[in-house]
Amino acid sequence: MKVPNQGRVLRPLTVLHSNDLHGDFLANEIDEKLLGGISCLSGYVAKVRQETDNVIYCIAGDMLQGSIIDSEFLGLSTIEIMNLLAPDVATIGNHEIDYGIAHLLFLERCAKFPIVNANLYIKNPYTRLFNPHHIMVVDDMEILFIGITTEDILKSMKNDVLGSFVSLEDAAREVGRICNAYKDVDVDFTIILTHIGFEEDKKLAALLDPDWGVDLIIGGHTHTILEQPVKVADILIAQAGVGTKQIGRFDIIVDTDTNDVHDFTWQLIPIDSSHCPRDTEMEDTIIKFKTHTDEKYDRVLCRLDHELTHPDRYQETKLGNLLSDILLEETSLDLILLGSGSVRKESVSTLFTLSEFMELFPYDDKLKQLTVTGEQFRRMLDFVFREEMFNSDHTEFYQVSKGLRVLFDRATREFVEFSLNGNPFSEDSHYTVGLQDFHFKSFEACFGFSVEEILENGKSPVVSTSIHDILIEHLSAAQILNSEIEGRIEFLNR
């Protein structure tokens, strides 16, 4: 549909966008109506496609992980469900790598929609693993999509064969190369699908040359909820939270003479049964997978004294304390550092089931032992508490086991209190620390100096080949468990 306007040709374009779906397939029943779920999300997308001209639906990474249905079928269930949801284009997030690069390439072959990524490649000979871009033709408009993903991918890829560029400067240059290469195609509209986090999206937009013609950045990774898109260097930036309880919607008027946004509105649409029809074919597919997982995982592990929560990965939480304390109790270590991002649910019910546990803590890993001096441990935490942690949303943070007491002053960057079991850390004394193998392999990125310095204190043996086994066995043997916030890590002048 063409809309003449003072000699211009203006065309409508509706861009629906999701990010960080994380296997959020099932709806929640709240106030007698369904909220979220792939069925209602699919129904809404189908409804918009039927009622509106020129509709595109895109996903900005992390379709995988977060549900027992996804992990049980190693993402194949998710790809089958995504094929029914039928996005026009998607990019990968860091959790698409969780089952390995080779498996991701297999999943991509199973996808009936294009997956774009510009910054993951084979080193020699230089070969991209994915198509870096995709061009759609909508109402005679050429729409260019480019995919960029997070530096977290590197931590999963300790590999001499594969590589990635992840700095914003490199990402900006790659966007420029792709945009320049397709100038002759007369691209009318350019969208970057990113999975690098909202603050990084803004920095990326500021680095892009206006002549490259980027119009939108649709992002993911930080689960950001917005009231309205942010504009940086005339580029609109949006994100749609996390899961299937909402979807972002741009209604744009594209000026095809100047190839930019003439006008737009944006909404964060709630997905619920009151105005989103259910997709019964989608529901049948999900039920097929859920029936299988229920038979295998729907057993009670234990009862909890009250609802335990993990509302924020950058603070001590009840669920974080519970898990780290179990690992401490079942090992002979002095303390546990548990990656806060490994805890994937905000809360669990008091009747704690195996399926809930698998969704709460989906990433099984080895537990490694490190021997550190008090001085080294202080440096590790000092790096974790760097200023970037306080004003961004993509750094590592840790849940810690009982006995550790840290009071850190952000203003002076000093440890006001730094003790274990009531005794101040001795700089020269040695302490044994339990750490997930993922964080051990990414030690320098997580803690700011080389793990080789730590290994000078002694070898780093594997305490357990499966953290899952430790946690599940402990929970299964328990009757009623409790966990509280104890002030293990606190900040002054936060």
FENRANOR-V147888 format. One record per residue. N is the residue number from 1. PSI is psi in whole degrees, 0 to 359 (NA if undefined). Layout:
N:PSI + N:PSI
This chain:
1:123 + 2:139 + 3:99 + 4:143 + 5:100 + 6:48 + 7:349 + 8:163 + 9:113 + 10:136 + 11:141 + 12:147 + 13:126 + 14:122 + 15:111 + 16:141 + 17:140 + 18:164 + 19:155 + 20:50 + 21:326 + 22:43 + 23:25 + 24:73 + 25:330 + 26:140 + 27:155 + 28:139 + 29:113 + 30:126 + 31:43 + 32:20 + 33:154 + 34:135 + 35:125 + 36:193 + 37:147 + 38:328 + 39:309 + 40:324 + 41:314 + 42:321 + 43:320 + 44:315 + 45:315 + 46:320 + 47:315 + 48:319 + 49:326 + 50:325 + 51:344 + 52:143 + 53:150 + 54:60 + 55:134 + 56:138 + 57:125 + 58:156 + 59:127 + 60:55 + 61:163 + 62:54 + 63:329 + 64:168 + 65:154 + 66:345 + 67:155 + 68:330 + 69:319 + 70:310 + 71:326 + 72:324 + 73:14 + 74:41 + 75:346 + 76:322 + 77:318 + 78:317 + 79:321 + 80:318 + 81:319 + 82:324 + 83:324 + 84:324 + 85:328 + 86:57 + 87:154 + 88:333 + 89:151 + 90:161 + 91:169 + 92:152 + 93:182 + 94:330 + 95:350 + 96:343 + 97:354 + 98:330 + 99:10 + 100:151 + 101:315 + 102:319 + 103:324 + 104:318 + 105:324 + 106:315 + 107:322 + 108:323 + 109:333 + 110:343 + 111:137 + 112:17 + 113:153 + 114:138 + 115:120 + 116:140 + 117:128 + 118:355 + 119:28 + 120:128 + 121:162 + 122:134 + 123:314 + 124:113 + 125:150 + 126:115 + 127:126 + 128:144 + 129:333 + 130:163 + 131:129 + 132:341 + 133:168 + 134:135 + 135:125 + 136:146 + 137:117 + 138:116 + 139:47 + 140:4 + 141:134 + 142:116 + 143:120 + 144:127 + 145:137 + 146:140 + 147:132 + 148:134 + 149:179 + 150:160 + 151:342 + 152:336 + 153:323 + 154:324 + 155:335 + 156:359 + 157:36 + 158:90 + 159:132 + 160:346 + 161:321 + 162:152 + 163:172 + 164:144 + 165:138 + 166:349 + 167:150 + 168:325 + 169:316 + 170:319 + 171:318 + 172:317 + 173:322 + 174:320 + 175:317 + 176:318 + 177:317 + 178:315 + 179:316 + 180:324 + 181:339 + 182:22 + 183:322 + 184:345 + 185:349 + 186:56 + 187:130 + 188:336 + 189:138 + 190:128 + 191:128 + 192:124 + 193:115 + 194:160 + 195:64 + 196:352 + 197:150 + 198:316 + 199:322 + 200:326 + 201:317 + 202:320 + 203:319 + 204:315 + 205:321 + 206:337 + 207:346 + 208:137 + 209:127 + 210:331 + 211:346 + 212:341 + 213:25 + 214:129 + 215:318 + 216:145 + 217:117 + 218:117 + 219:179 + 220:193 + 221:321 + 222:2 + 223:40 + 224:132 + 225:128 + 226:151 + 227:323 + 228:156 + 229:153 + 230:143 + 231:124 + 232:125 + 233:40 + 234:16 + 235:128 + 236:135 + 237:128 + 238:159 + 239:157 + 240:46 + 241:231 + 242:145 + 243:199 + 244:15 + 245:353 + 246:163 + 247:141 + 248:146 + 249:116 + 250:130 + 251:109 + 252:143 + 253:117 + 254:128 + 255:106 + 256:355 + 257:314 + 258:354 + 259:51 + 260:183 + 261:116 + 262:320 + 263:158 + 264:158 + 265:154 + 266:141 + 267:150 + 268:103 + 269:124 + 270:137 + 271:106 + 272:165 + 273:350 + 274:332 + 275:9 + 276:112 + 277:151 + 278:143 + 279:101 + 280:327 + 281:322 + 282:317 + 283:320 + 284:320 + 285:316 + 286:318 + 287:323 + 288:314 + 289:320 + 290:324 + 291:318 + 292:313 + 293:326 + 294:318 + 295:327 + 296:325 + 297:354 + 298:66 + 299:150 + 300:129 + 301:310 + 302:178 + 303:148 + 304:146 + 305:324 + 306:173 + 307:126 + 308:142 + 309:161 + 310:71 + 311:340 + 312:126 + 313:347 + 314:30 + 315:163 + 316:137 + 317:160 + 318:317 + 319:322 + 320:319 + 321:317 + 322:310 + 323:316 + 324:326 + 325:323 + 326:316 + 327:323 + 328:315 + 329:325 + 330:2 + 331:175 + 332:28 + 333:164 + 334:326 + 335:162 + 336:135 + 337:115 + 338:122 + 339:121 + 340:329 + 341:350 + 342:339 + 343:111 + 344:0 + 345:147 + 346:338 + 347:161 + 348:157 + 349:163 + 350:334 + 351:92 + 352:114 + 353:165 + 354:321 + 355:321 + 356:320 + 357:316 + 358:330 + 359:327 + 360:317 + 361:73 + 362:343 + 363:99 + 364:151 + 365:166 + 366:153 + 367:118 + 368:150 + 369:128 + 370:142 + 371:116 + 372:153 + 373:163 + 374:323 + 375:320 + 376:320 + 377:323 + 378:317 + 379:323 + 380:310 + 381:326 + 382:321 + 383:318 + 384:321 + 385:19 + 386:161 + 387:328 + 388:329 + 389:326 + 390:338 + 391:23 + 392:185 + 393:32 + 394:15 + 395:168 + 396:149 + 397:162 + 398:140 + 399:140 + 400:156 + 401:166 + 402:151 + 403:335 + 404:135 + 405:115 + 406:124 + 407:114 + 408:130 + 409:111 + 410:324 + 411:317 + 412:350 + 413:45 + 414:150 + 415:107 + 416:323 + 417:140 + 418:91 + 419:162 + 420:122 + 421:39 + 422:356 + 423:131 + 424:143 + 425:134 + 426:129 + 427:327 + 428:347 + 429:156 + 430:143 + 431:144 + 432:129 + 433:132 + 434:131 + 435:139 + 436:146 + 437:325 + 438:317 + 439:330 + 440:314 + 441:336 + 442:30 + 443:312 + 444:320 + 445:329 + 446:328 + 447:357 + 448:359 + 449:168 + 450:142 + 451:340 + 452:326 + 453:321 + 454:320 + 455:344 + 456:339 + 457:347 + 458:168 + 459:164 + 460:85 + 461:160 + 462:116 + 463:320 + 464:142 + 465:352 + 466:110 + 467:325 + 468:314 + 469:318 + 470:311 + 471:314 + 472:319 + 473:317 + 474:313 + 475:322 + 476:332 + 477:353 + 478:157 + 479:287 + 480:125 + 481:153 + 482:156 + 483:140 + 484:164 + 485:129 + 486:1 + 487:39 + 488:318 + 489:121 + 490:158 + 491:136 + 492:145 + 493:38 + 494:NA
